Amino acid sequence: MARFFSLYGGDILVGALVLAGVVSVVRGMLRDKKAGKSVCGGCSGDCEHCSMHH
């Protein structure tokens, strides 16, 4: 078992950091969505998504 971690410990650490980053981004997006914030920063009609609402 120690040999496994000595061989793949770096890969496991990098994978865990990437996973933590992805989880953080998704949580932030969900919080923004709950707060009513949109991806484009508000429906001003400048983006394709917002132009559908105007």
MDTraj code that builds the backbone (N, CA, C; nanometers):
import mdtraj as md
import numpy as np

residues = "MET ALA ARG PHE PHE SER LEU TYR GLY GLY ASP ILE LEU VAL GLY ALA LEU VAL LEU ALA GLY VAL VAL SER VAL VAL ARG GLY MET LEU ARG ASP LYS LYS ALA GLY LYS SER VAL CYS GLY GLY CYS SER GLY ASP CYS GLU HIS CYS SER MET HIS HIS".split()
xyz = np.array([
    [0.0822, -0.1192, 0.0000],
    [0.0000, 0.0000, 0.0000],
    [0.0868, 0.1259, 0.0000],
    [0.1937, 0.1247, 0.0763],
    [0.2827, 0.2405, 0.0808],
    [0.3473, 0.2632, -0.0560],
    [0.3773, 0.1539, -0.1250],
    [0.4363, 0.1663, -0.2575],
    [0.3376, 0.2322, -0.3545],
    [0.2116, 0.1956, -0.3435],
    [0.1085, 0.2538, -0.4279],
    [0.1051, 0.4058, -0.4107],
    [0.1035, 0.4509, -0.2852],
    [0.0986, 0.5949, -0.2590],
    [0.2284, 0.6644, -0.2971],
    [0.3383, 0.5949, -0.2856],
    [0.4642, 0.6574, -0.3267],
    [0.4708, 0.6716, -0.4789],
    [0.4066, 0.5794, -0.5507],
    [0.4048, 0.5868, -0.6967],
    [0.2992, 0.6843, -0.7486],
    [0.1816, 0.6842, -0.6873],
    [0.0675, 0.7589, -0.7403],
    [0.0193, 0.8717, -0.6496],
    [0.0924, 0.9014, -0.5455],
    [0.0515, 1.0056, -0.4521],
    [0.0356, 1.1416, -0.5177],
    [0.1275, 1.1765, -0.6057],
    [0.1191, 1.3043, -0.6763],
    [-0.0029, 1.3119, -0.7657],
    [-0.0313, 1.2033, -0.8362],
    [-0.1489, 1.1994, -0.9236],
    [-0.2777, 1.2110, -0.8425],
    [-0.2808, 1.1431, -0.7290],
    [-0.3988, 1.1499, -0.6434],
    [-0.4179, 1.2913, -0.5905],
    [-0.3096, 1.3562, -0.5508],
    [-0.3168, 1.4925, -0.4995],
    [-0.3647, 1.5902, -0.6070],
    [-0.3098, 1.5802, -0.7258],
    [-0.3512, 1.6679, -0.8363],
    [-0.4976, 1.6433, -0.8713],
    [-0.5384, 1.5189, -0.8756],
    [-0.6784, 1.4860, -0.9034],
    [-0.7724, 1.5425, -0.7984],
    [-0.7318, 1.5342, -0.6726],
    [-0.8134, 1.5883, -0.5644],
    [-0.8241, 1.7401, -0.5752],
    [-0.7151, 1.8068, -0.6128],
    [-0.7181, 1.9523, -0.6284],
    [-0.8069, 1.9942, -0.7447],
    [-0.7995, 1.9218, -0.8547],
    [-0.8855, 1.9511, -0.9704],
    [-1.0320, 1.9292, -0.9330],
    [-1.0598, 1.8209, -0.8648],
    [-1.1963, 1.7921, -0.8218],
    [-1.2479, 1.9016, -0.7283],
    [-1.1647, 1.9469, -0.6351],
    [-1.2040, 2.0548, -0.5440],
    [-1.2334, 2.1831, -0.6213],
    [-1.1551, 2.2118, -0.7239],
    [-1.1788, 2.3300, -0.8057],
    [-1.3100, 2.3219, -0.8803],
    [-1.3380, 2.2078, -0.9384],
    [-1.4628, 2.1887, -1.0128],
    [-1.5825, 2.2014, -0.9194],
    [-1.5738, 2.1396, -0.8026],
    [-1.6823, 2.1475, -0.7052],
    [-1.7047, 2.2925, -0.6632],
    [-1.5965, 2.3656, -0.6432],
    [-1.6066, 2.5059, -0.6031],
    [-1.6762, 2.5896, -0.7109],
    [-1.6403, 2.5686, -0.8353],
    [-1.7020, 2.6436, -0.9459],
    [-1.8504, 2.6103, -0.9565],
    [-1.8853, 2.4835, -0.9483],
    [-2.0255, 2.4426, -0.9590],
    [-2.1067, 2.5001, -0.8436],
    [-2.0515, 2.4956, -0.7219],
    [-2.1218, 2.5529, -0.6064],
    [-2.1445, 2.7023, -0.6264],
    [-2.0452, 2.7718, -0.6777],
    [-2.0603, 2.9152, -0.7027],
    [-2.1671, 2.9435, -0.8061],
    [-2.1712, 2.8621, -0.9107],
    [-2.2728, 2.8802, -1.0140],
    [-2.4126, 2.8551, -0.9580],
    [-2.4258, 2.7541, -0.8735],
    [-2.5559, 2.7245, -0.8139],
    [-2.5989, 2.8357, -0.7189],
    [-2.5051, 2.8896, -0.6421],
    [-2.5370, 3.0017, -0.5530],
    [-2.5822, 3.1230, -0.6334],
    [-2.5120, 3.1520, -0.7421],
    [-2.5489, 3.2651, -0.8266],
    [-2.6880, 3.2451, -0.8865],
    [-2.7164, 3.1232, -0.9274],
    [-2.8465, 3.0954, -0.9865],
    [-2.9572, 3.1147, -0.8835],
    [-2.9339, 3.0672, -0.7599],
    [-3.0323, 3.0857, -0.6541],
    [-3.0519, 3.2331, -0.6214],
    [-2.9447, 3.3109, -0.6318],
    [-2.9515, 3.4536, -0.6007],
    [-3.0115, 3.5337, -0.7159],
    [-3.0416, 3.4680, -0.8280],
    [-3.1028, 3.5357, -0.9409],
    [-3.0036, 3.5996, -1.0354],
    [-2.8768, 3.5723, -1.0174],
    [-2.7762, 3.6271, -1.1083],
    [-2.7683, 3.5379, -1.2308],
    [-2.7525, 3.5998, -1.3473],
    [-2.7397, 3.5204, -1.4686],
    [-2.5944, 3.5187, -1.5128],
    [-2.5648, 3.4347, -1.6070],
    [-2.4290, 3.4199, -1.6570],
    [-2.3787, 3.5490, -1.7203],
    [-2.4680, 3.6202, -1.7884],
    [-2.4257, 3.7395, -1.8603],
    [-2.4274, 3.8643, -1.7715],
    [-2.4645, 3.8511, -1.6459],
    [-2.4614, 3.9633, -1.5539],
    [-2.5888, 4.0446, -1.5499],
    [-2.6917, 3.9991, -1.6133],
    [-2.8187, 4.0708, -1.6111],
    [-2.8776, 4.0806, -1.7500],
    [-3.0050, 4.0872, -1.7587],
    [-3.0711, 4.0910, -1.8887],
    [-3.0758, 4.2330, -1.9419],
    [-2.9705, 4.2718, -2.0078],
    [-2.9654, 4.4034, -2.0703],
    [-2.9978, 4.3936, -2.2182],
    [-3.0118, 4.2699, -2.2673],
    [-3.0409, 4.2499, -2.4079],
    [-2.9175, 4.2386, -2.4941],
    [-2.7989, 4.2444, -2.4337],
    [-2.6748, 4.2405, -2.5102],
    [-2.6322, 4.0997, -2.5504],
    [-2.6757, 4.0013, -2.4763],
    [-2.6324, 3.8652, -2.5097],
    [-2.7488, 3.7881, -2.5714],
    [-2.7172, 3.6763, -2.6317],
    [-2.8184, 3.5973, -2.7005],
    [-2.9268, 3.5492, -2.6037],
    [-2.8848, 3.5066, -2.4855],
    [-2.9808, 3.4580, -2.3854],
    [-3.0783, 3.5689, -2.3466],
    [-3.0268, 3.6861, -2.3211],
    [-3.1108, 3.7975, -2.2766],
    [-3.1982, 3.8510, -2.3903],
    [-3.1514, 3.8432, -2.5118],
    [-3.2295, 3.8951, -2.6239],
    [-3.3566, 3.8131, -2.6448],
    [-3.3587, 3.6905, -2.5964],
    [-3.4780, 3.6068, -2.6086],
    [-3.5875, 3.6589, -2.5153],
    [-3.5489, 3.7276, -2.4072],
    [-3.6459, 3.7750, -2.3097],
    [-3.7019, 3.9129, -2.3433],
    [-3.6401, 3.9833, -2.4377],
    [-3.6840, 4.1189, -2.4703],
    [-3.7659, 4.1206, -2.5962],
])
top = md.Topology()
chain = top.add_chain()
for i, resn in enumerate(residues, 1):
    res = top.add_residue(resn, chain, resSeq=i)
    for name in ("N", "CA", "C"):
        top.add_atom(name, md.element.get_by_symbol(name[0]), res)
traj = md.Trajectory(xyz[None], top)
